Amino acid sequence: MLVPPWLEKLLTTTFFSVCRSHGAATRSECNMYCLDCNGDAFCFYCRTSKHKDHRVIQIRRSSYHDVVRVSEIQKVLDISGVQTYVINSARVLFLNERPQPKGGKAVSHICEICGRSLLDTFRFCSLGCKLVGIKKDGDGSFFLDAKNEVGMQRGEGISRRVNNMSSSSTSASTSSREEELEMREGSQQDIYPPHTPSTSFYKKKKRHSPKGSFYLLISLSLLSRYRRKF
């Protein structure tokens, strides 16, 4: 079974009527629902006296339509695929479908059941529309266990992929480090090519002997005198 036994009764219950037992009290409106008793709506004082240790959710209103806070309903129900809204700083969702607004601009996302425009990429506008969708196609579930089972299967698949990726990434990182090392070594060889010292660097420069210069000057002097005589 894809639907909890208390959900259909919740969606058809009338809320915000005055409690017969506590009509004179300040908080006498019937805006509570017990998931364990699966009965009628009751007020704050009835909860204290009759449903103290039960699973109870509080229904609120937005523009004359019943809503429930996401923080409460997601503990007992899989609400995936249902459009949520932020009202008075709290994220809520609607129990049942609402009348379609007249006219309006073209929208990108609509409810699969009633065709109401949606703000985001959700499938349904309310819990009631999701219930109709599940009964119609059997695609989806309200039970958290089914959601967790799917999540675990996805998690196992992800973990396997992560392990495979980690092993491949380890070998890839090793090869990449080797390639990086080779690149570094190659770059150093390119930037700093091996220097072969020239043999001319070690050759001693020829120095002119002082004696040779002296004899050369004497020879030039005698040669010039000889030319003058003749």
mmCIF file of the C-alpha atoms, coordinates in Angstrom:
data_MODEL
# 
_entry.id   MODEL 
# 
loop_
_atom_site.group_PDB 
_atom_site.id 
_atom_site.type_symbol 
_atom_site.label_atom_id 
_atom_site.label_alt_id 
_atom_site.label_comp_id 
_atom_site.label_asym_id 
_atom_site.label_entity_id 
_atom_site.label_seq_id 
_atom_site.pdbx_PDB_ins_code 
_atom_site.Cartn_x 
_atom_site.Cartn_y 
_atom_site.Cartn_z 
_atom_site.occupancy 
_atom_site.B_iso_or_equiv 
_atom_site.pdbx_formal_charge 
_atom_site.auth_seq_id 
_atom_site.auth_comp_id 
_atom_site.auth_asym_id 
_atom_site.auth_atom_id 
_atom_site.pdbx_PDB_model_num 
ATOM 1   C CA . MET A 1 1   ? 0.000   0.000  0.000   1.00 0.00 ? 1   MET A CA 1 
ATOM 2   C CA . LEU A 1 2   ? 1.431   3.361  -1.065  1.00 0.00 ? 2   LEU A CA 1 
ATOM 3   C CA . VAL A 1 3   ? -0.860  5.590  1.052   1.00 0.00 ? 3   VAL A CA 1 
ATOM 4   C CA . PRO A 1 4   ? -1.081  5.759  4.874   1.00 0.00 ? 4   PRO A CA 1 
ATOM 5   C CA . PRO A 1 5   ? -4.538  4.874  6.232   1.00 0.00 ? 5   PRO A CA 1 
ATOM 6   C CA . TRP A 1 6   ? -5.005  8.263  7.885   1.00 0.00 ? 6   TRP A CA 1 
ATOM 7   C CA . LEU A 1 7   ? -4.196  10.460 4.865   1.00 0.00 ? 7   LEU A CA 1 
ATOM 8   C CA . GLU A 1 8   ? -7.531  10.312 3.031   1.00 0.00 ? 8   GLU A CA 1 
ATOM 9   C CA . LYS A 1 9   ? -9.429  11.028 6.253   1.00 0.00 ? 9   LYS A CA 1 
ATOM 10  C CA . LEU A 1 10  ? -7.140  13.986 6.929   1.00 0.00 ? 10  LEU A CA 1 
ATOM 11  C CA . LEU A 1 11  ? -7.786  15.486 3.491   1.00 0.00 ? 11  LEU A CA 1 
ATOM 12  C CA . THR A 1 12  ? -11.580 15.252 3.885   1.00 0.00 ? 12  THR A CA 1 
ATOM 13  C CA . THR A 1 13  ? -11.747 16.545 7.491   1.00 0.00 ? 13  THR A CA 1 
ATOM 14  C CA . THR A 1 14  ? -13.296 19.953 8.185   1.00 0.00 ? 14  THR A CA 1 
ATOM 15  C CA . PHE A 1 15  ? -11.098 22.182 10.314  1.00 0.00 ? 15  PHE A CA 1 
ATOM 16  C CA . PHE A 1 16  ? -11.507 25.470 12.217  1.00 0.00 ? 16  PHE A CA 1 
ATOM 17  C CA . SER A 1 17  ? -14.939 24.796 13.585  1.00 0.00 ? 17  SER A CA 1 
ATOM 18  C CA . VAL A 1 18  ? -15.649 25.603 17.258  1.00 0.00 ? 18  VAL A CA 1 
ATOM 19  C CA . CYS A 1 19  ? -15.025 22.786 19.708  1.00 0.00 ? 19  CYS A CA 1 
ATOM 20  C CA . ARG A 1 20  ? -18.216 21.559 21.388  1.00 0.00 ? 20  ARG A CA 1 
ATOM 21  C CA . SER A 1 21  ? -16.462 20.841 24.662  1.00 0.00 ? 21  SER A CA 1 
ATOM 22  C CA . HIS A 1 22  ? -14.395 24.026 24.925  1.00 0.00 ? 22  HIS A CA 1 
ATOM 23  C CA . GLY A 1 23  ? -16.434 26.562 22.982  1.00 0.00 ? 23  GLY A CA 1 
ATOM 24  C CA . ALA A 1 24  ? -16.033 29.258 25.631  1.00 0.00 ? 24  ALA A CA 1 
ATOM 25  C CA . ALA A 1 25  ? -12.236 29.003 25.711  1.00 0.00 ? 25  ALA A CA 1 
ATOM 26  C CA . THR A 1 26  ? -9.911  31.292 23.774  1.00 0.00 ? 26  THR A CA 1 
ATOM 27  C CA . ARG A 1 27  ? -8.272  28.488 21.752  1.00 0.00 ? 27  ARG A CA 1 
ATOM 28  C CA . SER A 1 28  ? -11.376 26.504 20.951  1.00 0.00 ? 28  SER A CA 1 
ATOM 29  C CA . GLU A 1 29  ? -10.959 26.211 17.182  1.00 0.00 ? 29  GLU A CA 1 
ATOM 30  C CA . CYS A 1 30  ? -10.486 22.669 15.920  1.00 0.00 ? 30  CYS A CA 1 
ATOM 31  C CA . ASN A 1 31  ? -7.196  22.805 14.044  1.00 0.00 ? 31  ASN A CA 1 
ATOM 32  C CA . MET A 1 32  ? -5.541  19.633 15.362  1.00 0.00 ? 32  MET A CA 1 
ATOM 33  C CA . TYR A 1 33  ? -5.550  16.137 13.867  1.00 0.00 ? 33  TYR A CA 1 
ATOM 34  C CA . CYS A 1 34  ? -4.392  12.891 15.472  1.00 0.00 ? 34  CYS A CA 1 
ATOM 35  C CA . LEU A 1 35  ? -2.725  10.420 13.147  1.00 0.00 ? 35  LEU A CA 1 
ATOM 36  C CA . ASP A 1 36  ? -3.095  7.584  15.647  1.00 0.00 ? 36  ASP A CA 1 
ATOM 37  C CA . CYS A 1 37  ? -6.814  8.007  16.345  1.00 0.00 ? 37  CYS A CA 1 
ATOM 38  C CA . ASN A 1 38  ? -7.697  9.004  12.760  1.00 0.00 ? 38  ASN A CA 1 
ATOM 39  C CA . GLY A 1 39  ? -10.881 10.734 13.898  1.00 0.00 ? 39  GLY A CA 1 
ATOM 40  C CA . ASP A 1 40  ? -12.258 14.253 13.712  1.00 0.00 ? 40  ASP A CA 1 
ATOM 41  C CA . ALA A 1 41  ? -10.452 17.545 14.249  1.00 0.00 ? 41  ALA A CA 1 
ATOM 42  C CA . PHE A 1 42  ? -10.088 18.805 17.817  1.00 0.00 ? 42  PHE A CA 1 
ATOM 43  C CA . CYS A 1 43  ? -8.830  21.861 19.686  1.00 0.00 ? 43  CYS A CA 1 
ATOM 44  C CA . PHE A 1 44  ? -5.784  22.637 21.791  1.00 0.00 ? 44  PHE A CA 1 
ATOM 45  C CA . TYR A 1 45  ? -7.455  21.592 25.053  1.00 0.00 ? 45  TYR A CA 1 
ATOM 46  C CA . CYS A 1 46  ? -8.645  18.271 23.632  1.00 0.00 ? 46  CYS A CA 1 
ATOM 47  C CA . ARG A 1 47  ? -5.100  17.473 22.668  1.00 0.00 ? 47  ARG A CA 1 
ATOM 48  C CA . THR A 1 48  ? -3.913  17.952 26.220  1.00 0.00 ? 48  THR A CA 1 
ATOM 49  C CA . SER A 1 49  ? -6.616  15.739 27.685  1.00 0.00 ? 49  SER A CA 1 
ATOM 50  C CA . LYS A 1 50  ? -7.100  13.007 25.035  1.00 0.00 ? 50  LYS A CA 1 
ATOM 51  C CA . HIS A 1 51  ? -4.087  12.936 22.691  1.00 0.00 ? 51  HIS A CA 1 
ATOM 52  C CA . LYS A 1 52  ? -1.146  13.684 24.960  1.00 0.00 ? 52  LYS A CA 1 
ATOM 53  C CA . ASP A 1 53  ? 1.254   11.012 23.669  1.00 0.00 ? 53  ASP A CA 1 
ATOM 54  C CA . HIS A 1 54  ? -0.154  10.691 20.146  1.00 0.00 ? 54  HIS A CA 1 
ATOM 55  C CA . ARG A 1 55  ? 1.168   11.872 16.804  1.00 0.00 ? 55  ARG A CA 1 
ATOM 56  C CA . VAL A 1 56  ? -0.641  15.156 16.273  1.00 0.00 ? 56  VAL A CA 1 
ATOM 57  C CA . ILE A 1 57  ? -0.241  17.747 13.530  1.00 0.00 ? 57  ILE A CA 1 
ATOM 58  C CA . GLN A 1 58  ? -1.602  21.280 13.476  1.00 0.00 ? 58  GLN A CA 1 
ATOM 59  C CA . ILE A 1 59  ? -3.479  22.624 10.468  1.00 0.00 ? 59  ILE A CA 1 
ATOM 60  C CA . ARG A 1 60  ? -3.223  26.290 9.561   1.00 0.00 ? 60  ARG A CA 1 
ATOM 61  C CA . ARG A 1 61  ? -4.949  28.524 7.038   1.00 0.00 ? 61  ARG A CA 1 
ATOM 62  C CA . SER A 1 62  ? -3.786  30.648 4.145   1.00 0.00 ? 62  SER A CA 1 
ATOM 63  C CA . SER A 1 63  ? -6.362  32.558 2.079   1.00 0.00 ? 63  SER A CA 1 
ATOM 64  C CA . TYR A 1 64  ? -9.143  30.309 3.439   1.00 0.00 ? 64  TYR A CA 1 
ATOM 65  C CA . HIS A 1 65  ? -7.288  27.139 2.429   1.00 0.00 ? 65  HIS A CA 1 
ATOM 66  C CA . ASP A 1 66  ? -5.861  24.511 4.781   1.00 0.00 ? 66  ASP A CA 1 
ATOM 67  C CA . VAL A 1 67  ? -2.082  24.192 4.949   1.00 0.00 ? 67  VAL A CA 1 
ATOM 68  C CA . VAL A 1 68  ? 0.381   22.285 7.087   1.00 0.00 ? 68  VAL A CA 1 
ATOM 69  C CA . ARG A 1 69  ? 3.944   23.133 7.932   1.00 0.00 ? 69  ARG A CA 1 
ATOM 70  C CA . VAL A 1 70  ? 6.599   21.161 6.123   1.00 0.00 ? 70  VAL A CA 1 
ATOM 71  C CA . SER A 1 71  ? 8.575   20.734 9.346   1.00 0.00 ? 71  SER A CA 1 
ATOM 72  C CA . GLU A 1 72  ? 5.630   18.779 10.833  1.00 0.00 ? 72  GLU A CA 1 
ATOM 73  C CA . ILE A 1 73  ? 4.310   16.728 7.922   1.00 0.00 ? 73  ILE A CA 1 
ATOM 74  C CA . GLN A 1 74  ? 7.674   15.614 6.538   1.00 0.00 ? 74  GLN A CA 1 
ATOM 75  C CA . LYS A 1 75  ? 8.287   13.636 9.744   1.00 0.00 ? 75  LYS A CA 1 
ATOM 76  C CA . VAL A 1 76  ? 5.407   11.269 8.943   1.00 0.00 ? 76  VAL A CA 1 
ATOM 77  C CA . LEU A 1 77  ? 4.902   11.599 5.189   1.00 0.00 ? 77  LEU A CA 1 
ATOM 78  C CA . ASP A 1 78  ? 6.966   11.627 2.019   1.00 0.00 ? 78  ASP A CA 1 
ATOM 79  C CA . ILE A 1 79  ? 6.071   14.982 0.454   1.00 0.00 ? 79  ILE A CA 1 
ATOM 80  C CA . SER A 1 80  ? 8.445   14.791 -2.498  1.00 0.00 ? 80  SER A CA 1 
ATOM 81  C CA . GLY A 1 81  ? 6.955   16.197 -5.686  1.00 0.00 ? 81  GLY A CA 1 
ATOM 82  C CA . VAL A 1 82  ? 4.566   18.581 -3.884  1.00 0.00 ? 82  VAL A CA 1 
ATOM 83  C CA . GLN A 1 83  ? 4.973   22.344 -4.323  1.00 0.00 ? 83  GLN A CA 1 
ATOM 84  C CA . THR A 1 84  ? 5.848   24.173 -1.091  1.00 0.00 ? 84  THR A CA 1 
ATOM 85  C CA . TYR A 1 85  ? 5.359   27.841 -0.242  1.00 0.00 ? 85  TYR A CA 1 
ATOM 86  C CA . VAL A 1 86  ? 6.777   30.251 2.334   1.00 0.00 ? 86  VAL A CA 1 
ATOM 87  C CA . ILE A 1 87  ? 3.987   31.960 4.287   1.00 0.00 ? 87  ILE A CA 1 
ATOM 88  C CA . ASN A 1 88  ? 4.702   34.090 7.370   1.00 0.00 ? 88  ASN A CA 1 
ATOM 89  C CA . SER A 1 89  ? 8.333   32.931 7.376   1.00 0.00 ? 89  SER A CA 1 
ATOM 90  C CA . ALA A 1 90  ? 7.290   29.260 7.503   1.00 0.00 ? 90  ALA A CA 1 
ATOM 91  C CA . ARG A 1 91  ? 7.416   26.727 4.659   1.00 0.00 ? 91  ARG A CA 1 
ATOM 92  C CA . VAL A 1 92  ? 4.046   25.083 4.144   1.00 0.00 ? 92  VAL A CA 1 
ATOM 93  C CA . LEU A 1 93  ? 2.121   23.006 1.617   1.00 0.00 ? 93  LEU A CA 1 
ATOM 94  C CA . PHE A 1 94  ? -1.593  22.828 0.814   1.00 0.00 ? 94  PHE A CA 1 
ATOM 95  C CA . LEU A 1 95  ? -3.731  19.848 1.758   1.00 0.00 ? 95  LEU A CA 1 
ATOM 96  C CA . ASN A 1 96  ? -6.016  19.978 -1.281  1.00 0.00 ? 96  ASN A CA 1 
ATOM 97  C CA . GLU A 1 97  ? -6.156  21.615 -4.689  1.00 0.00 ? 97  GLU A CA 1 
ATOM 98  C CA . ARG A 1 98  ? -7.397  25.203 -4.980  1.00 0.00 ? 98  ARG A CA 1 
ATOM 99  C CA . PRO A 1 99  ? -9.479  26.938 -7.604  1.00 0.00 ? 99  PRO A CA 1 
ATOM 100 C CA . GLN A 1 100 ? -7.486  27.885 -10.670 1.00 0.00 ? 100 GLN A CA 1 
ATOM 101 C CA . PRO A 1 101 ? -6.939  31.662 -10.992 1.00 0.00 ? 101 PRO A CA 1 
ATOM 102 C CA . LYS A 1 102 ? -8.605  33.222 -14.016 1.00 0.00 ? 102 LYS A CA 1 
ATOM 103 C CA . GLY A 1 103 ? -6.433  34.340 -16.897 1.00 0.00 ? 103 GLY A CA 1 
ATOM 104 C CA . GLY A 1 104 ? -2.792  34.956 -16.174 1.00 0.00 ? 104 GLY A CA 1 
ATOM 105 C CA . LYS A 1 105 ? 0.404   34.555 -18.119 1.00 0.00 ? 105 LYS A CA 1 
ATOM 106 C CA . ALA A 1 106 ? 1.727   31.353 -19.592 1.00 0.00 ? 106 ALA A CA 1 
ATOM 107 C CA . VAL A 1 107 ? 3.597   29.234 -17.053 1.00 0.00 ? 107 VAL A CA 1 
ATOM 108 C CA . SER A 1 108 ? 6.350   26.668 -17.359 1.00 0.00 ? 108 SER A CA 1 
ATOM 109 C CA . HIS A 1 109 ? 5.284   24.287 -14.587 1.00 0.00 ? 109 HIS A CA 1 
ATOM 110 C CA . ILE A 1 110 ? 1.796   22.953 -13.856 1.00 0.00 ? 110 ILE A CA 1 
ATOM 111 C CA . CYS A 1 111 ? 0.263   20.346 -11.579 1.00 0.00 ? 111 CYS A CA 1 
ATOM 112 C CA . GLU A 1 112 ? -0.089  16.975 -13.288 1.00 0.00 ? 112 GLU A CA 1 
ATOM 113 C CA . ILE A 1 113 ? -3.600  16.480 -11.858 1.00 0.00 ? 113 ILE A CA 1 
ATOM 114 C CA . CYS A 1 114 ? -5.449  19.797 -11.743 1.00 0.00 ? 114 CYS A CA 1 
ATOM 115 C CA . GLY A 1 115 ? -3.262  21.854 -14.089 1.00 0.00 ? 115 GLY A CA 1 
ATOM 116 C CA . ARG A 1 116 ? -2.649  24.631 -11.570 1.00 0.00 ? 116 ARG A CA 1 
ATOM 117 C CA . SER A 1 117 ? 0.425   26.737 -12.213 1.00 0.00 ? 117 SER A CA 1 
ATOM 118 C CA . LEU A 1 118 ? 3.426   25.945 -10.022 1.00 0.00 ? 118 LEU A CA 1 
ATOM 119 C CA . LEU A 1 119 ? 6.365   28.084 -9.028  1.00 0.00 ? 119 LEU A CA 1 
ATOM 120 C CA . ASP A 1 120 ? 9.025   25.403 -9.340  1.00 0.00 ? 120 ASP A CA 1 
ATOM 121 C CA . THR A 1 121 ? 9.630   22.050 -11.005 1.00 0.00 ? 121 THR A CA 1 
ATOM 122 C CA . PHE A 1 122 ? 7.251   20.053 -8.810  1.00 0.00 ? 122 PHE A CA 1 
ATOM 123 C CA . ARG A 1 123 ? 4.664   17.529 -9.970  1.00 0.00 ? 123 ARG A CA 1 
ATOM 124 C CA . PHE A 1 124 ? 1.708   18.382 -7.709  1.00 0.00 ? 124 PHE A CA 1 
ATOM 125 C CA . CYS A 1 125 ? 0.195   21.462 -6.116  1.00 0.00 ? 125 CYS A CA 1 
ATOM 126 C CA . SER A 1 126 ? -1.055  19.702 -2.959  1.00 0.00 ? 126 SER A CA 1 
ATOM 127 C CA . LEU A 1 127 ? -1.152  16.458 -1.016  1.00 0.00 ? 127 LEU A CA 1 
ATOM 128 C CA . GLY A 1 128 ? -4.566  15.724 -2.485  1.00 0.00 ? 128 GLY A CA 1 
ATOM 129 C CA . CYS A 1 129 ? -3.266  15.908 -6.046  1.00 0.00 ? 129 CYS A CA 1 
ATOM 130 C CA . LYS A 1 130 ? -0.346  13.650 -5.198  1.00 0.00 ? 130 LYS A CA 1 
ATOM 131 C CA . LEU A 1 131 ? -2.804  11.153 -3.727  1.00 0.00 ? 131 LEU A CA 1 
ATOM 132 C CA . VAL A 1 132 ? -4.792  11.161 -6.971  1.00 0.00 ? 132 VAL A CA 1 
ATOM 133 C CA . GLY A 1 133 ? -1.589  10.761 -8.982  1.00 0.00 ? 133 GLY A CA 1 
ATOM 134 C CA . ILE A 1 134 ? -0.437  7.762  -6.935  1.00 0.00 ? 134 ILE A CA 1 
ATOM 135 C CA . LYS A 1 135 ? -3.820  6.053  -7.236  1.00 0.00 ? 135 LYS A CA 1 
ATOM 136 C CA . LYS A 1 136 ? -3.901  6.744  -10.954 1.00 0.00 ? 136 LYS A CA 1 
ATOM 137 C CA . ASP A 1 137 ? -0.405  5.753  -12.026 1.00 0.00 ? 137 ASP A CA 1 
ATOM 138 C CA . GLY A 1 138 ? 1.150   4.142  -8.963  1.00 0.00 ? 138 GLY A CA 1 
ATOM 139 C CA . ASP A 1 139 ? 4.165   6.385  -9.530  1.00 0.00 ? 139 ASP A CA 1 
ATOM 140 C CA . GLY A 1 140 ? 5.398   7.497  -6.122  1.00 0.00 ? 140 GLY A CA 1 
ATOM 141 C CA . SER A 1 141 ? 4.664   6.857  -2.476  1.00 0.00 ? 141 SER A CA 1 
ATOM 142 C CA . PHE A 1 142 ? 3.769   8.660  0.732   1.00 0.00 ? 142 PHE A CA 1 
ATOM 143 C CA . PHE A 1 143 ? 5.734   6.315  2.960   1.00 0.00 ? 143 PHE A CA 1 
ATOM 144 C CA . LEU A 1 144 ? 9.105   7.453  4.238   1.00 0.00 ? 144 LEU A CA 1 
ATOM 145 C CA . ASP A 1 145 ? 10.410  3.852  4.319   1.00 0.00 ? 145 ASP A CA 1 
ATOM 146 C CA . ALA A 1 146 ? 10.044  3.518  0.555   1.00 0.00 ? 146 ALA A CA 1 
ATOM 147 C CA . LYS A 1 147 ? 11.800  6.831  0.105   1.00 0.00 ? 147 LYS A CA 1 
ATOM 148 C CA . ASN A 1 148 ? 14.618  5.773  2.435   1.00 0.00 ? 148 ASN A CA 1 
ATOM 149 C CA . GLU A 1 149 ? 14.950  2.434  0.628   1.00 0.00 ? 149 GLU A CA 1 
ATOM 150 C CA . VAL A 1 150 ? 15.279  4.211  -2.692  1.00 0.00 ? 150 VAL A CA 1 
ATOM 151 C CA . GLY A 1 151 ? 17.724  6.628  -1.092  1.00 0.00 ? 151 GLY A CA 1 
ATOM 152 C CA . MET A 1 152 ? 19.788  3.744  0.279   1.00 0.00 ? 152 MET A CA 1 
ATOM 153 C CA . GLN A 1 153 ? 19.871  2.086  -3.123  1.00 0.00 ? 153 GLN A CA 1 
ATOM 154 C CA . ARG A 1 154 ? 20.924  5.351  -4.666  1.00 0.00 ? 154 ARG A CA 1 
ATOM 155 C CA . GLY A 1 155 ? 23.477  5.795  -1.898  1.00 0.00 ? 155 GLY A CA 1 
ATOM 156 C CA . GLU A 1 156 ? 24.906  2.331  -2.500  1.00 0.00 ? 156 GLU A CA 1 
ATOM 157 C CA . GLY A 1 157 ? 25.133  3.031  -6.192  1.00 0.00 ? 157 GLY A CA 1 
ATOM 158 C CA . ILE A 1 158 ? 26.785  6.345  -5.495  1.00 0.00 ? 158 ILE A CA 1 
ATOM 159 C CA . SER A 1 159 ? 29.224  4.755  -3.033  1.00 0.00 ? 159 SER A CA 1 
ATOM 160 C CA . ARG A 1 160 ? 30.157  2.125  -5.618  1.00 0.00 ? 160 ARG A CA 1 
ATOM 161 C CA . ARG A 1 161 ? 30.696  4.816  -8.189  1.00 0.00 ? 161 ARG A CA 1 
ATOM 162 C CA . VAL A 1 162 ? 32.726  6.814  -5.684  1.00 0.00 ? 162 VAL A CA 1 
ATOM 163 C CA . ASN A 1 163 ? 34.895  3.778  -4.876  1.00 0.00 ? 163 ASN A CA 1 
ATOM 164 C CA . ASN A 1 164 ? 35.471  3.105  -8.546  1.00 0.00 ? 164 ASN A CA 1 
ATOM 165 C CA . MET A 1 165 ? 36.208  6.743  -9.129  1.00 0.00 ? 165 MET A CA 1 
ATOM 166 C CA . SER A 1 166 ? 38.558  6.851  -6.142  1.00 0.00 ? 166 SER A CA 1 
ATOM 167 C CA . SER A 1 167 ? 40.535  3.813  -7.347  1.00 0.00 ? 167 SER A CA 1 
ATOM 168 C CA . SER A 1 168 ? 40.741  5.173  -10.857 1.00 0.00 ? 168 SER A CA 1 
ATOM 169 C CA . SER A 1 169 ? 41.537  8.609  -9.534  1.00 0.00 ? 169 SER A CA 1 
ATOM 170 C CA . THR A 1 170 ? 44.349  7.109  -7.410  1.00 0.00 ? 170 THR A CA 1 
ATOM 171 C CA . SER A 1 171 ? 45.981  5.543  -10.446 1.00 0.00 ? 171 SER A CA 1 
ATOM 172 C CA . ALA A 1 172 ? 45.256  8.627  -12.455 1.00 0.00 ? 172 ALA A CA 1 
ATOM 173 C CA . SER A 1 173 ? 46.753  10.832 -9.759  1.00 0.00 ? 173 SER A CA 1 
ATOM 174 C CA . THR A 1 174 ? 49.868  8.631  -9.666  1.00 0.00 ? 174 THR A CA 1 
ATOM 175 C CA . SER A 1 175 ? 50.308  8.850  -13.410 1.00 0.00 ? 175 SER A CA 1 
ATOM 176 C CA . SER A 1 176 ? 49.532  12.567 -13.311 1.00 0.00 ? 176 SER A CA 1 
ATOM 177 C CA . ARG A 1 177 ? 52.193  13.065 -10.638 1.00 0.00 ? 177 ARG A CA 1 
ATOM 178 C CA . GLU A 1 178 ? 54.681  11.169 -12.776 1.00 0.00 ? 178 GLU A CA 1 
ATOM 179 C CA . GLU A 1 179 ? 53.731  13.238 -15.791 1.00 0.00 ? 179 GLU A CA 1 
ATOM 180 C CA . GLU A 1 180 ? 53.988  16.391 -13.716 1.00 0.00 ? 180 GLU A CA 1 
ATOM 181 C CA . LEU A 1 181 ? 57.422  15.327 -12.515 1.00 0.00 ? 181 LEU A CA 1 
ATOM 182 C CA . GLU A 1 182 ? 58.497  14.636 -16.076 1.00 0.00 ? 182 GLU A CA 1 
ATOM 183 C CA . MET A 1 183 ? 57.146  17.980 -17.171 1.00 0.00 ? 183 MET A CA 1 
ATOM 184 C CA . ARG A 1 184 ? 58.991  19.714 -14.370 1.00 0.00 ? 184 ARG A CA 1 
ATOM 185 C CA . GLU A 1 185 ? 62.221  17.957 -15.263 1.00 0.00 ? 185 GLU A CA 1 
ATOM 186 C CA . GLY A 1 186 ? 61.718  18.742 -18.940 1.00 0.00 ? 186 GLY A CA 1 
ATOM 187 C CA . SER A 1 187 ? 60.949  22.359 -18.198 1.00 0.00 ? 187 SER A CA 1 
ATOM 188 C CA . GLN A 1 188 ? 64.107  22.670 -16.130 1.00 0.00 ? 188 GLN A CA 1 
ATOM 189 C CA . GLN A 1 189 ? 66.124  21.216 -18.961 1.00 0.00 ? 189 GLN A CA 1 
ATOM 190 C CA . ASP A 1 190 ? 64.531  23.655 -21.373 1.00 0.00 ? 190 ASP A CA 1 
ATOM 191 C CA . ILE A 1 191 ? 64.988  26.651 -19.146 1.00 0.00 ? 191 ILE A CA 1 
ATOM 192 C CA . TYR A 1 192 ? 68.453  25.692 -17.940 1.00 0.00 ? 192 TYR A CA 1 
ATOM 193 C CA . PRO A 1 193 ? 70.197  23.803 -20.809 1.00 0.00 ? 193 PRO A CA 1 
ATOM 194 C CA . PRO A 1 194 ? 73.391  21.910 -19.891 1.00 0.00 ? 194 PRO A CA 1 
ATOM 195 C CA . HIS A 1 195 ? 76.362  24.274 -20.192 1.00 0.00 ? 195 HIS A CA 1 
ATOM 196 C CA . THR A 1 196 ? 79.517  22.884 -21.821 1.00 0.00 ? 196 THR A CA 1 
ATOM 197 C CA . PRO A 1 197 ? 82.403  25.179 -20.983 1.00 0.00 ? 197 PRO A CA 1 
ATOM 198 C CA . SER A 1 198 ? 84.385  26.344 -23.999 1.00 0.00 ? 198 SER A CA 1 
ATOM 199 C CA . THR A 1 199 ? 87.980  25.243 -24.298 1.00 0.00 ? 199 THR A CA 1 
ATOM 200 C CA . SER A 1 200 ? 88.991  28.771 -25.200 1.00 0.00 ? 200 SER A CA 1 
ATOM 201 C CA . PHE A 1 201 ? 87.928  29.830 -21.729 1.00 0.00 ? 201 PHE A CA 1 
ATOM 202 C CA . TYR A 1 202 ? 90.796  27.870 -20.245 1.00 0.00 ? 202 TYR A CA 1 
ATOM 203 C CA . LYS A 1 203 ? 93.434  28.953 -22.793 1.00 0.00 ? 203 LYS A CA 1 
ATOM 204 C CA . LYS A 1 204 ? 95.914  31.450 -21.471 1.00 0.00 ? 204 LYS A CA 1 
ATOM 205 C CA . LYS A 1 205 ? 96.166  34.683 -23.268 1.00 0.00 ? 205 LYS A CA 1 
ATOM 206 C CA . LYS A 1 206 ? 99.433  35.330 -25.062 1.00 0.00 ? 206 LYS A CA 1 
ATOM 207 C CA . ARG A 1 207 ? 101.469 37.965 -23.417 1.00 0.00 ? 207 ARG A CA 1 
ATOM 208 C CA . HIS A 1 208 ? 104.087 40.009 -25.211 1.00 0.00 ? 208 HIS A CA 1 
ATOM 209 C CA . SER A 1 209 ? 107.587 39.517 -23.731 1.00 0.00 ? 209 SER A CA 1 
ATOM 210 C CA . PRO A 1 210 ? 109.264 42.774 -22.619 1.00 0.00 ? 210 PRO A CA 1 
ATOM 211 C CA . LYS A 1 211 ? 112.553 41.615 -24.125 1.00 0.00 ? 211 LYS A CA 1 
ATOM 212 C CA . GLY A 1 212 ? 111.073 41.062 -27.508 1.00 0.00 ? 212 GLY A CA 1 
ATOM 213 C CA . SER A 1 213 ? 109.584 44.558 -27.545 1.00 0.00 ? 213 SER A CA 1 
ATOM 214 C CA . PHE A 1 214 ? 112.976 46.076 -26.649 1.00 0.00 ? 214 PHE A CA 1 
ATOM 215 C CA . TYR A 1 215 ? 114.797 44.246 -29.451 1.00 0.00 ? 215 TYR A CA 1 
ATOM 216 C CA . LEU A 1 216 ? 112.094 45.269 -31.898 1.00 0.00 ? 216 LEU A CA 1 
ATOM 217 C CA . LEU A 1 217 ? 112.501 48.939 -31.051 1.00 0.00 ? 217 LEU A CA 1 
ATOM 218 C CA . ILE A 1 218 ? 116.311 48.731 -31.534 1.00 0.00 ? 218 ILE A CA 1 
ATOM 219 C CA . SER A 1 219 ? 115.928 47.064 -34.888 1.00 0.00 ? 219 SER A CA 1 
ATOM 220 C CA . LEU A 1 220 ? 113.514 49.737 -36.118 1.00 0.00 ? 220 LEU A CA 1 
ATOM 221 C CA . SER A 1 221 ? 115.849 52.467 -34.929 1.00 0.00 ? 221 SER A CA 1 
ATOM 222 C CA . LEU A 1 222 ? 118.883 51.019 -36.748 1.00 0.00 ? 222 LEU A CA 1 
ATOM 223 C CA . LEU A 1 223 ? 116.828 50.511 -39.869 1.00 0.00 ? 223 LEU A CA 1 
ATOM 224 C CA . SER A 1 224 ? 115.736 54.127 -39.926 1.00 0.00 ? 224 SER A CA 1 
ATOM 225 C CA . ARG A 1 225 ? 119.371 55.351 -39.506 1.00 0.00 ? 225 ARG A CA 1 
ATOM 226 C CA . TYR A 1 226 ? 120.547 53.118 -42.325 1.00 0.00 ? 226 TYR A CA 1 
ATOM 227 C CA . ARG A 1 227 ? 117.916 54.513 -44.670 1.00 0.00 ? 227 ARG A CA 1 
ATOM 228 C CA . ARG A 1 228 ? 119.015 58.089 -43.894 1.00 0.00 ? 228 ARG A CA 1 
ATOM 229 C CA . LYS A 1 229 ? 122.645 57.393 -44.889 1.00 0.00 ? 229 LYS A CA 1 
ATOM 230 C CA . PHE A 1 230 ? 121.677 56.027 -48.225 1.00 0.00 ? 230 PHE A CA 1 
# 
